[in-house]
Amino acid sequence: MTDERSVRAVVHGEVQGVGFRWAARERLAGLGIDGEAVNHGDGTVHVEARGPRPAVDAFVTWLHGGGTPGRVERVDVRDE
């Protein structure tokens, strides 16, 4: 049985209007995990990711990694 992980993340910075949600959805699909990315009125993007732990870990690393569109200042991640 594969170890599963489910996370919610709030991404802060210049992440709206720069293709961040699109890139996050593409990365989720590329890693074969379920999830979504939604803009919020406070300028953050809220992200959910669910799937095999190694894939979700890779996604969380990508959120922090600097290869994302825009400018990520902080990522708050909470395991569900």
N, CA, C and O atoms as CSV, one atom per row, in Angstrom:
chain,resi,resn,atom,element,x,y,z
A,1,MET,N,N,0.837,-1.185,0.000
A,1,MET,CA,C,0.000,0.000,0.000
A,1,MET,C,C,0.879,1.244,0.000
A,1,MET,O,O,1.853,1.325,0.748
A,2,THR,N,N,0.536,2.193,-0.826
A,2,THR,CA,C,1.301,3.427,-0.933
A,2,THR,C,C,0.936,4.374,0.200
A,2,THR,O,O,-0.238,4.540,0.531
A,3,ASP,N,N,1.942,4.987,0.784
A,3,ASP,CA,C,1.729,5.996,1.814
A,3,ASP,C,C,1.181,7.253,1.146
A,3,ASP,O,O,1.808,7.801,0.240
A,4,GLU,N,N,0.020,7.705,1.590
A,4,GLU,CA,C,-0.633,8.878,1.010
A,4,GLU,C,C,-0.369,10.117,1.862
A,4,GLU,O,O,-0.108,10.023,3.061
A,5,ARG,N,N,-0.443,11.276,1.214
A,5,ARG,CA,C,-0.312,12.556,1.914
A,5,ARG,C,C,-1.322,13.525,1.317
A,5,ARG,O,O,-1.573,13.521,0.112
A,6,SER,N,N,-1.895,14.354,2.182
A,6,SER,CA,C,-2.823,15.399,1.759
A,6,SER,C,C,-2.404,16.692,2.446
A,6,SER,O,O,-2.243,16.735,3.665
A,7,VAL,N,N,-2.228,17.748,1.651
A,7,VAL,CA,C,-1.799,19.031,2.213
A,7,VAL,C,C,-2.667,20.166,1.699
A,7,VAL,O,O,-3.270,20.085,0.628
A,8,ARG,N,N,-2.712,21.219,2.490
A,8,ARG,CA,C,-3.255,22.509,2.075
A,8,ARG,C,C,-2.123,23.507,2.237
A,8,ARG,O,O,-1.410,23.499,3.240
A,9,ALA,N,N,-1.965,24.363,1.244
A,9,ALA,CA,C,-0.903,25.367,1.300
A,9,ALA,C,C,-1.478,26.728,0.945
A,9,ALA,O,O,-2.365,26.845,0.099
A,10,VAL,N,N,-0.961,27.746,1.602
A,10,VAL,CA,C,-1.288,29.129,1.270
A,10,VAL,C,C,0.002,29.756,0.768
A,10,VAL,O,O,1.007,29.802,1.478
A,11,VAL,N,N,-0.045,30.240,-0.476
A,11,VAL,CA,C,1.137,30.801,-1.110
A,11,VAL,C,C,1.009,32.323,-1.106
A,11,VAL,O,O,0.041,32.876,-1.628
A,12,HIS,N,N,1.993,32.988,-0.516
A,12,HIS,CA,C,2.004,34.446,-0.387
A,12,HIS,C,C,3.027,35.040,-1.350
A,12,HIS,O,O,4.031,34.405,-1.674
A,13,GLY,N,N,2.765,36.250,-1.797
A,13,GLY,CA,C,3.697,36.958,-2.669
A,13,GLY,C,C,2.972,37.469,-3.894
A,13,GLY,O,O,1.760,37.685,-3.868
A,14,GLU,N,N,3.715,37.659,-4.961
A,14,GLU,CA,C,3.127,38.078,-6.239
A,14,GLU,C,C,2.775,36.806,-7.011
A,14,GLU,O,O,3.545,36.332,-7.845
A,15,VAL,N,N,1.584,36.266,-6.708
A,15,VAL,CA,C,1.205,34.963,-7.253
A,15,VAL,C,C,-0.139,34.983,-7.977
A,15,VAL,O,O,-0.623,33.937,-8.410
A,16,GLN,N,N,-0.739,36.149,-8.110
A,16,GLN,CA,C,-1.981,36.262,-8.876
A,16,GLN,C,C,-1.723,37.075,-10.137
A,16,GLN,O,O,-0.988,38.062,-10.121
A,17,GLY,N,N,-2.345,36.636,-11.230
A,17,GLY,CA,C,-2.195,37.330,-12.503
A,17,GLY,C,C,-0.876,37.048,-13.202
A,17,GLY,O,O,-0.494,37.773,-14.120
A,18,VAL,N,N,-0.172,35.998,-12.775
A,18,VAL,CA,C,1.139,35.676,-13.348
A,18,VAL,C,C,1.221,34.231,-13.855
A,18,VAL,O,O,2.294,33.769,-14.243
A,19,GLY,N,N,0.092,33.522,-13.850
A,19,GLY,CA,C,0.067,32.134,-14.308
A,19,GLY,C,C,0.397,31.111,-13.235
A,19,GLY,O,O,0.642,29.944,-13.540
A,20,PHE,N,N,0.405,31.543,-11.981
A,20,PHE,CA,C,0.766,30.625,-10.895
A,20,PHE,C,C,-0.222,29.470,-10.776
A,20,PHE,O,O,0.189,28.314,-10.680
A,21,ARG,N,N,-1.532,29.772,-10.781
A,21,ARG,CA,C,-2.534,28.694,-10.652
A,21,ARG,C,C,-2.411,27.702,-11.794
A,21,ARG,O,O,-2.460,26.492,-11.575
A,22,TRP,N,N,-2.254,28.199,-13.002
A,22,TRP,CA,C,-2.111,27.326,-14.169
A,22,TRP,C,C,-0.896,26.428,-14.003
A,22,TRP,O,O,-0.971,25.221,-14.232
A,23,ALA,N,N,0.221,27.019,-13.605
A,23,ALA,CA,C,1.449,26.237,-13.431
A,23,ALA,C,C,1.284,25.199,-12.324
A,23,ALA,O,O,1.773,24.076,-12.448
A,24,ALA,N,N,0.595,25.572,-11.238
A,24,ALA,CA,C,0.372,24.623,-10.143
A,24,ALA,C,C,-0.480,23.454,-10.615
A,24,ALA,O,O,-0.192,22.302,-10.290
A,25,ARG,N,N,-1.518,23.741,-11.374
A,25,ARG,CA,C,-2.378,22.664,-11.891
A,25,ARG,C,C,-1.606,21.755,-12.844
A,25,ARG,O,O,-1.782,20.537,-12.820
A,26,GLU,N,N,-0.762,22.337,-13.673
A,26,GLU,CA,C,0.065,21.540,-14.586
A,26,GLU,C,C,1.033,20.650,-13.805
A,26,GLU,O,O,1.237,19.488,-14.153
A,27,ARG,N,N,1.621,21.201,-12.757
A,27,ARG,CA,C,2.562,20.426,-11.944
A,27,ARG,C,C,1.838,19.286,-11.230
A,27,ARG,O,O,2.342,18.164,-11.178
A,28,LEU,N,N,0.649,19.573,-10.678
A,28,LEU,CA,C,-0.151,18.522,-10.038
A,28,LEU,C,C,-0.421,17.385,-11.021
A,28,LEU,O,O,-0.219,16.214,-10.700
A,29,ALA,N,N,-0.880,17.741,-12.223
A,29,ALA,CA,C,-1.187,16.730,-13.238
A,29,ALA,C,C,0.068,15.963,-13.639
A,29,ALA,O,O,0.029,14.744,-13.805
A,30,GLY,N,N,1.169,16.672,-13.794
A,30,GLY,CA,C,2.422,16.039,-14.185
A,30,GLY,C,C,2.930,15.043,-13.153
A,30,GLY,O,O,3.587,14.059,-13.495
A,31,LEU,N,N,2.624,15.305,-11.897
A,31,LEU,CA,C,3.033,14.401,-10.823
A,31,LEU,C,C,1.999,13.302,-10.569
A,31,LEU,O,O,2.234,12.394,-9.772
A,32,GLY,N,N,0.855,13.393,-11.252
A,32,GLY,CA,C,-0.185,12.376,-11.103
A,32,GLY,C,C,-0.927,12.431,-9.788
A,32,GLY,O,O,-1.366,11.402,-9.274
A,33,ILE,N,N,-1.071,13.638,-9.234
A,33,ILE,CA,C,-1.788,13.776,-7.968
A,33,ILE,C,C,-3.001,14.678,-8.154
A,33,ILE,O,O,-3.046,15.500,-9.069
A,34,ASP,N,N,-3.987,14.512,-7.269
A,34,ASP,CA,C,-5.197,15.327,-7.302
A,34,ASP,C,C,-4.951,16.623,-6.551
A,34,ASP,O,O,-4.162,16.673,-5.607
A,35,GLY,N,N,-5.644,17.676,-6.989
A,35,GLY,CA,C,-5.529,18.931,-6.260
A,35,GLY,C,C,-6.128,20.074,-7.032
A,35,GLY,O,O,-6.688,19.905,-8.115
A,36,GLU,N,N,-5.994,21.253,-6.440
A,36,GLU,CA,C,-6.511,22.457,-7.064
A,36,GLU,C,C,-5.747,23.655,-6.535
A,36,GLU,O,O,-5.074,23.582,-5.507
A,37,ALA,N,N,-5.867,24.761,-7.260
A,37,ALA,CA,C,-5.261,26.027,-6.855
A,37,ALA,C,C,-6.288,27.118,-7.109
A,37,ALA,O,O,-6.845,27.209,-8.203
A,38,VAL,N,N,-6.543,27.951,-6.093
A,38,VAL,CA,C,-7.608,28.950,-6.157
A,38,VAL,C,C,-7.080,30.288,-5.644
A,38,VAL,O,O,-6.444,30.349,-4.592
A,39,ASN,N,N,-7.351,31.371,-6.400
A,39,ASN,CA,C,-7.022,32.718,-5.932
A,39,ASN,C,C,-7.947,33.107,-4.792
A,39,ASN,O,O,-9.122,32.740,-4.782
A,40,HIS,N,N,-7.411,33.855,-3.829
A,40,HIS,CA,C,-8.215,34.408,-2.738
A,40,HIS,C,C,-8.101,35.923,-2.757
A,40,HIS,O,O,-7.127,36.478,-3.264
A,41,GLY,N,N,-9.100,36.581,-2.204
A,41,GLY,CA,C,-9.191,38.031,-2.237
A,41,GLY,C,C,-8.048,38.758,-1.560
A,41,GLY,O,O,-7.831,39.940,-1.824
A,42,ASP,N,N,-7.314,38.082,-0.698
A,42,ASP,CA,C,-6.200,38.728,-0.001
A,42,ASP,C,C,-4.896,38.671,-0.788
A,42,ASP,O,O,-3.846,39.059,-0.276
A,43,GLY,N,N,-4.954,38.185,-2.042
A,43,GLY,CA,C,-3.765,38.129,-2.891
A,43,GLY,C,C,-2.999,36.825,-2.809
A,43,GLY,O,O,-1.994,36.653,-3.499
A,44,THR,N,N,-3.459,35.904,-1.976
A,44,THR,CA,C,-2.790,34.608,-1.868
A,44,THR,C,C,-3.424,33.606,-2.832
A,44,THR,O,O,-4.504,33.840,-3.375
A,45,VAL,N,N,-2.735,32.497,-3.029
A,45,VAL,CA,C,-3.292,31.353,-3.746
A,45,VAL,C,C,-3.335,30.194,-2.759
A,45,VAL,O,O,-2.336,29.871,-2.117
A,46,HIS,N,N,-4.512,29.570,-2.648
A,46,HIS,CA,C,-4.685,28.409,-1.775
A,46,HIS,C,C,-4.612,27.158,-2.642
A,46,HIS,O,O,-5.275,27.060,-3.674
A,47,VAL,N,N,-3.801,26.213,-2.206
A,47,VAL,CA,C,-3.545,25.007,-2.981
A,47,VAL,C,C,-3.841,23.786,-2.120
A,47,VAL,O,O,-3.507,23.751,-0.936
A,48,GLU,N,N,-4.468,22.790,-2.728
A,48,GLU,CA,C,-4.651,21.486,-2.095
A,48,GLU,C,C,-3.982,20.448,-2.979
A,48,GLU,O,O,-4.028,20.545,-4.205
A,49,ALA,N,N,-3.360,19.457,-2.356
A,49,ALA,CA,C,-2.733,18.366,-3.095
A,49,ALA,C,C,-2.925,17.074,-2.311
A,49,ALA,O,O,-2.734,17.039,-1.095
A,50,ARG,N,N,-3.311,15.996,-3.031
A,50,ARG,CA,C,-3.568,14.696,-2.415
A,50,ARG,C,C,-3.024,13.595,-3.320
A,50,ARG,O,O,-3.274,13.584,-4.525
A,51,GLY,N,N,-2.285,12.679,-2.727
A,51,GLY,CA,C,-1.785,11.565,-3.512
A,51,GLY,C,C,-0.644,10.857,-2.816
A,51,GLY,O,O,-0.445,11.025,-1.613
A,52,PRO,N,N,0.110,10.061,-3.569
A,52,PRO,CA,C,1.243,9.349,-2.981
A,52,PRO,C,C,2.233,10.337,-2.350
A,52,PRO,O,O,2.561,11.368,-2.936
A,53,ARG,N,N,2.696,10.000,-1.153
A,53,ARG,CA,C,3.581,10.900,-0.406
A,53,ARG,C,C,4.762,11.423,-1.233
A,53,ARG,O,O,5.028,12.624,-1.189
A,54,PRO,N,N,5.486,10.576,-1.986
A,54,PRO,CA,C,6.633,11.116,-2.728
A,54,PRO,C,C,6.233,12.199,-3.743
A,54,PRO,O,O,6.958,13.175,-3.931
A,55,ALA,N,N,5.085,12.021,-4.387
A,55,ALA,CA,C,4.632,13.004,-5.374
A,55,ALA,C,C,4.195,14.299,-4.697
A,55,ALA,O,O,4.516,15.387,-5.176
A,56,VAL,N,N,3.469,14.191,-3.590
A,56,VAL,CA,C,3.034,15.395,-2.869
A,56,VAL,C,C,4.245,16.108,-2.281
A,56,VAL,O,O,4.304,17.338,-2.295
A,57,ASP,N,N,5.208,15.356,-1.766
A,57,ASP,CA,C,6.444,15.968,-1.265
A,57,ASP,C,C,7.143,16.750,-2.373
A,57,ASP,O,O,7.627,17.858,-2.144
A,58,ALA,N,N,7.196,16.176,-3.569
A,58,ALA,CA,C,7.825,16.859,-4.707
A,58,ALA,C,C,7.068,18.134,-5.060
A,58,ALA,O,O,7.682,19.144,-5.402
A,59,PHE,N,N,5.743,18.093,-4.979
A,59,PHE,CA,C,4.941,19.283,-5.273
A,59,PHE,C,C,5.209,20.383,-4.248
A,59,PHE,O,O,5.374,21.546,-4.616
A,60,VAL,N,N,5.251,20.024,-2.975
A,60,VAL,CA,C,5.524,21.017,-1.923
A,60,VAL,C,C,6.916,21.620,-2.125
A,60,VAL,O,O,7.099,22.825,-1.954
A,61,THR,N,N,7.877,20.806,-2.480
A,61,THR,CA,C,9.219,21.316,-2.775
A,61,THR,C,C,9.169,22.295,-3.932
A,61,THR,O,O,9.830,23.333,-3.895
A,62,TRP,N,N,8.391,21.977,-4.963
A,62,TRP,CA,C,8.244,22.878,-6.112
A,62,TRP,C,C,7.648,24.214,-5.682
A,62,TRP,O,O,8.095,25.263,-6.145
A,63,LEU,N,N,6.644,24.193,-4.801
A,63,LEU,CA,C,6.044,25.443,-4.326
A,63,LEU,C,C,7.095,26.352,-3.696
A,63,LEU,O,O,7.053,27.569,-3.881
A,64,HIS,N,N,8.030,25.775,-2.960
A,64,HIS,CA,C,9.074,26.544,-2.280
A,64,HIS,C,C,10.284,26.832,-3.163
A,64,HIS,O,O,11.104,27.689,-2.834
A,65,GLY,N,N,10.400,26.120,-4.280
A,65,GLY,CA,C,11.660,26.047,-5.004
A,65,GLY,C,C,12.088,27.199,-5.871
A,65,GLY,O,O,13.226,27.211,-6.342
A,66,GLY,N,N,11.231,28.168,-6.104
A,66,GLY,CA,C,11.649,29.303,-6.902
A,66,GLY,C,C,11.456,29.142,-8.396
A,66,GLY,O,O,11.732,30.081,-9.142
A,67,GLY,N,N,10.993,27.989,-8.868
A,67,GLY,CA,C,10.752,27.807,-10.290
A,67,GLY,C,C,9.319,28.111,-10.684
A,67,GLY,O,O,8.888,27.793,-11.792
A,68,THR,N,N,8.585,28.724,-9.773
A,68,THR,CA,C,7.178,29.031,-10.012
A,68,THR,C,C,7.030,30.400,-10.665
A,68,THR,O,O,7.913,31.247,-10.527
A,69,PRO,N,N,5.924,30.629,-11.376
A,69,PRO,CA,C,5.676,31.967,-11.922
A,69,PRO,C,C,5.466,32.976,-10.795
A,69,PRO,O,O,5.036,32.615,-9.700
A,70,GLY,N,N,5.767,34.217,-11.068
A,70,GLY,CA,C,5.572,35.265,-10.076
A,70,GLY,C,C,6.708,35.277,-9.072
A,70,GLY,O,O,7.837,34.892,-9.377
A,71,ARG,N,N,6.387,35.726,-7.875
A,71,ARG,CA,C,7.384,35.822,-6.806
A,71,ARG,C,C,6.764,35.286,-5.519
A,71,ARG,O,O,5.897,35.921,-4.919
A,72,VAL,N,N,7.217,34.124,-5.114
A,72,VAL,CA,C,6.712,33.502,-3.890
A,72,VAL,C,C,7.532,34.030,-2.719
A,72,VAL,O,O,8.755,33.896,-2.687
A,73,GLU,N,N,6.831,34.634,-1.751
A,73,GLU,CA,C,7.505,35.143,-0.558
A,73,GLU,C,C,7.459,34.143,0.592
A,73,GLU,O,O,8.405,34.034,1.372
A,74,ARG,N,N,6.350,33.418,0.688
A,74,ARG,CA,C,6.186,32.477,1.797
A,74,ARG,C,C,5.146,31.433,1.411
A,74,ARG,O,O,4.185,31.734,0.703
A,75,VAL,N,N,5.343,30.217,1.876
A,75,VAL,CA,C,4.372,29.144,1.675
A,75,VAL,C,C,4.082,28.524,3.035
A,75,VAL,O,O,4.983,28.011,3.700
A,76,ASP,N,N,2.823,28.574,3.441
A,76,ASP,CA,C,2.387,27.943,4.684
A,76,ASP,C,C,1.724,26.620,4.318
A,76,ASP,O,O,0.696,26.606,3.640
A,77,VAL,N,N,2.302,25.516,4.758
A,77,VAL,CA,C,1.803,24.182,4.414
A,77,VAL,C,C,1.269,23.509,5.673
A,77,VAL,O,O,1.900,23.528,6.730
A,78,ARG,N,N,0.087,22.913,5.528
A,78,ARG,CA,C,-0.531,22.174,6.630
A,78,ARG,C,C,-0.939,20.795,6.121
A,78,ARG,O,O,-1.642,20.679,5.117
A,79,ASP,N,N,-0.501,19.765,6.809
A,79,ASP,CA,C,-0.944,18.414,6.464
A,79,ASP,C,C,-2.368,18.223,6.955
A,79,ASP,O,O,-2.740,18.683,8.035
A,80,GLU,N,N,-3.149,17.540,6.148
A,80,GLU,CA,C,-4.558,17.273,6.482
A,80,GLU,C,C,-4.700,15.854,6.974
A,80,GLU,O,O,-5.804,15.424,7.308
